Amino acid sequence: MSHTVTAELVANVLKVEVEVGDLVTADDPVVILESMKMEIPVLAEVDGMVAEIIAGAGDVVTDGDPLVVIDER
């Protein structure tokens, strides 16, 4: 089963912390967003393997936009 990590606010993608194929556990940072000069880590919500990276550094995202897809393990 796949789980999509989404943005929770309007922000710029500052950095993607994972690559496709990386194993992550819940609460690992997968993306760093920047909004109003603050860095906001977006955390994995499930354990699994990164299957797809949708948003890249420099992208502007809004609430609910998909960032990363994780195949649950």
N, CA, C and O of each residue as an XYZ file, in Angstrom:
292
protein
N       0.848     -1.174      0.000
C       0.000      0.000      0.000
C       0.897      1.242      0.000
O       1.929      1.276      0.670
N       0.494      2.236     -0.746
C       1.268      3.474     -0.838
C       0.658      4.563      0.035
O      -0.555      4.621      0.235
N       1.520      5.411      0.541
C       1.097      6.553      1.344
C       1.742      7.804      0.743
O       2.943      7.827      0.478
N       0.936      8.832      0.532
C       1.448     10.082     -0.025
C       1.625     11.114      1.082
O       0.686     11.425      1.815
N       2.831     11.634      1.191
C       3.121     12.713      2.131
C       2.758     14.014      1.441
O       3.192     14.262      0.316
N       1.961     14.855      2.108
C       1.487     16.091      1.487
C       1.949     17.321      2.271
O       2.322     17.239      3.441
N       1.908     18.453      1.584
C       2.223     19.735      2.227
C       1.040     20.155      3.096
O      -0.113     19.863      2.779
N       1.341     20.837      4.182
C       0.291     21.302      5.087
C       0.100     22.812      5.034
O      -0.719     23.364      5.768
N       0.860     23.480      4.164
C       0.756     24.930      4.047
C       1.353     25.380      2.726
O       2.011     24.601      2.036
N       1.126     26.619      2.382
C       1.743     27.203      1.192
C       3.203     27.497      1.540
O       3.489     28.186      2.518
N       4.122     26.967      0.730
C       5.541     27.127      1.040
C       6.384     26.821     -0.193
O       5.886     26.326     -1.204
N       7.660     27.126     -0.082
C       8.650     26.736     -1.083
C       9.318     25.459     -0.609
O       9.563     25.289      0.586
N       9.613     24.562     -1.537
C      10.385     23.364     -1.194
C      11.844     23.797     -1.141
O      12.432     24.168     -2.156
N      12.413     23.746      0.050
C      13.799     24.148      0.250
C      14.747     23.006     -0.111
O      15.752     23.206     -0.793
N      14.404     21.790      0.367
C      15.296     20.652      0.152
C      14.492     19.355      0.262
O      13.588     19.239      1.089
N      14.833     18.396     -0.575
C      14.280     17.041     -0.464
C      15.340     16.205      0.231
O      16.472     16.109     -0.243
N      14.975     15.598      1.354
C      15.936     14.890      2.198
C      16.116     13.418      1.832
O      16.989     12.751      2.386
N      15.300     12.899      0.903
C      15.342     11.474      0.564
C      15.497     11.304     -0.941
O      15.326     12.246     -1.714
N      15.827     10.078     -1.336
C      15.896      9.698     -2.737
C      15.026      8.465     -2.937
O      14.744      7.733     -1.988
N      14.604      8.239     -4.177
C      13.826      7.038     -4.480
C      14.641      5.818     -4.064
O      15.829      5.713     -4.370
N      13.981      4.899     -3.361
C      14.647      3.689     -2.886
C      15.102      3.763     -1.446
O      15.421      2.735     -0.848
N      15.140      4.966     -0.870
C      15.536      5.109      0.536
C      14.484      4.484      1.449
O      13.286      4.584      1.188
N      14.940      3.841      2.514
C      14.040      3.341      3.544
C      13.853      4.432      4.591
O      14.822      5.046      5.037
N      12.611      4.667      4.977
C      12.310      5.680      5.985
C      11.441      5.055      7.077
O      10.741      4.067      6.855
N      11.507      5.652      8.241
C      10.609      5.262      9.321
C       9.750      6.472      9.667
O      10.105      7.613      9.369
N       8.630      6.206     10.292
C       7.740      7.292     10.685
C       8.540      8.326     11.462
O       9.375      7.973     12.295
N       8.294      9.572     11.199
C       8.936     10.729     11.821
C      10.302     11.083     11.235
O      10.953     12.005     11.725
N      10.750     10.375     10.203
C      11.961     10.807      9.490
C      11.605     12.009      8.623
O      10.547     12.012      7.993
N      12.460     13.031      8.573
C      12.179     14.161      7.671
C      12.371     13.724      6.226
O      13.377     13.099      5.892
N      11.398     14.056      5.361
C      11.517     13.710      3.939
C      11.683     14.947      3.066
O      12.329     14.887      2.020
N      11.105     16.067      3.491
C      11.193     17.322      2.753
C      11.308     18.460      3.758
O      10.722     18.401      4.839
N      12.063     19.497      3.402
C      12.128     20.715      4.199
C      11.442     21.817      3.406
O      11.849     22.130      2.287
N      10.402     22.404      3.986
C       9.700     23.514      3.359
C      10.188     24.820      3.976
O      10.682     24.836      5.103
N      10.045     25.919      3.230
C      10.406     27.243      3.736
C       9.216     28.166      3.527
O       8.692     28.305      2.421
N       8.810     28.787      4.618
C       7.702     29.737      4.557
C       7.978     30.851      5.558
O       8.263     30.583      6.725
N       7.896     32.084      5.111
C       8.120     33.252      5.963
C       9.444     33.151      6.724
O       9.517     33.440      7.919
N      10.501     32.728      5.992
C      11.870     32.627      6.532
C      12.038     31.525      7.573
O      13.068     31.462      8.244
N      11.031     30.652      7.714
C      11.135     29.528      8.657
C      11.279     28.228      7.875
O      10.632     28.039      6.845
N      12.136     27.328      8.375
C      12.273     26.006      7.782
C      11.345     25.047      8.515
O      11.376     24.951      9.742
N      10.515     24.337      7.746
C       9.519     23.442      8.323
C       9.773     22.033      7.802
O       9.586     21.781      6.611
N      10.197     21.103      8.668
C      10.395     19.727      8.209
C       9.043     19.035      8.015
O       8.132     19.178      8.831
N       8.933     18.283      6.919
C       7.767     17.447      6.676
C       8.221     16.018      6.938
O       9.192     15.552      6.342
N       7.526     15.330      7.820
C       7.953     14.019      8.286
C       7.176     12.895      7.625
O       6.006     13.049      7.276
N       7.851     11.754      7.459
C       7.167     10.542      6.997
C       6.165     10.139      8.068
O       6.445     10.247      9.262
N       5.019      9.683      7.647
C       3.985      9.270      8.590
C       3.939      7.756      8.754
O       3.267      7.249      9.652
N       4.652      7.028      7.888
C       4.664      5.564      7.912
C       6.079      5.067      7.663
O       6.927      5.803      7.159
N       6.329      3.810      8.022
C       7.582      3.142      7.671
C       7.464      2.627      6.244
O       6.396      2.174      5.833
N       8.550      2.693      5.489
C       8.508      2.150      4.139
C       9.662      2.607      3.281
O      10.680      3.094      3.774
N       9.478      2.438      1.970
C      10.496      2.807      0.997
C       9.970      3.939      0.118
O       8.817      3.917     -0.314
N      10.821      4.921     -0.140
C      10.434      6.041     -0.991
C      10.254      5.514     -2.415
O      11.196      5.007     -3.025
N       9.029      5.642     -2.935
C       8.710      5.138     -4.263
C       8.761      6.232     -5.322
O       9.097      5.971     -6.477
N       8.425      7.460     -4.925
C       8.371      8.556     -5.885
C       8.574      9.883     -5.168
O       8.074     10.089     -4.063
N       9.303     10.767     -5.801
C       9.464     12.131     -5.304
C       8.745     13.036     -6.293
O       9.105     13.102     -7.469
N       7.733     13.727     -5.807
C       6.886     14.531     -6.686
C       7.336     15.989     -6.718
O       7.378     16.604     -7.783
N       7.670     16.534     -5.565
C       8.070     17.942     -5.478
C       9.592     18.039     -5.377
O      10.234     17.211     -4.731
N      10.154     19.049     -6.017
C      11.595     19.241     -5.987
C      11.964     20.583     -5.403
O      11.115     21.462     -5.250
N      13.227     20.738     -5.077
C      13.730     22.002     -4.533
C      13.368     23.144     -5.472
O      13.564     23.060     -6.684
N      12.836     24.211     -4.888
C      12.446     25.378     -5.662
C      10.976     25.399     -6.038
O      10.459     26.441     -6.440
N      10.298     24.276     -5.917
C       8.865     24.229     -6.221
C       8.068     24.988     -5.167
O       8.468     25.054     -4.005
N       6.954     25.552     -5.575
C       6.008     26.173     -4.648
C       4.847     25.202     -4.487
O       4.263     24.751     -5.473
N       4.515     24.882     -3.235
C       3.429     23.946     -2.957
C       2.364     24.620     -2.103
O       2.632     25.595     -1.400
N       1.168     24.088     -2.179
C       0.066     24.586     -1.355
C      -0.467     23.448     -0.502
O      -0.086     22.293     -0.686
N      -1.334     23.773      0.413
C      -1.916     22.802      1.331
C      -2.528     21.637      0.554
O      -3.392     21.832     -0.302
N      -2.068     20.426      0.864
C      -2.598     19.230      0.230
C      -1.833     18.738     -0.982
O      -2.109     17.647     -1.480
N      -0.867     19.523     -1.474
C      -0.084     19.080     -2.619
C       0.780     17.875     -2.240
O       1.369     17.856     -1.159
N       0.860     16.871     -3.117
C       1.701     15.701     -2.827
C       3.182     16.056     -2.932
O       3.591     16.816     -3.810
N       3.976     15.496     -2.025
C       5.414     15.741     -2.021
C       6.197     14.474     -2.332
O       7.056     14.466     -3.214
N       5.895     13.393     -1.597
C       6.635     12.139     -1.688
C       5.647     10.983     -1.528
O       4.695     11.078     -0.754
N       5.876      9.897     -2.261
C       5.075      8.681     -2.102
C       5.955      7.618     -1.449
O       7.079      7.361     -1.881
N       5.406      7.006     -0.391
C       6.115      5.962      0.354
C       5.329      4.663      0.236
O       4.133      4.625      0.524
N       6.019      3.581     -0.198
C       5.409      2.247     -0.183
C       5.574      1.703      1.220
O       6.693      1.501      1.692
N       4.447      1.464      1.887
C       4.477      1.002      3.281
C       5.056     -0.404      3.360
O       4.911     -1.216      2.446
N       5.711     -0.661      4.474
C       6.304     -1.992      4.732
C       5.733     -2.540      5.998
O       6.088     -3.645      6.408
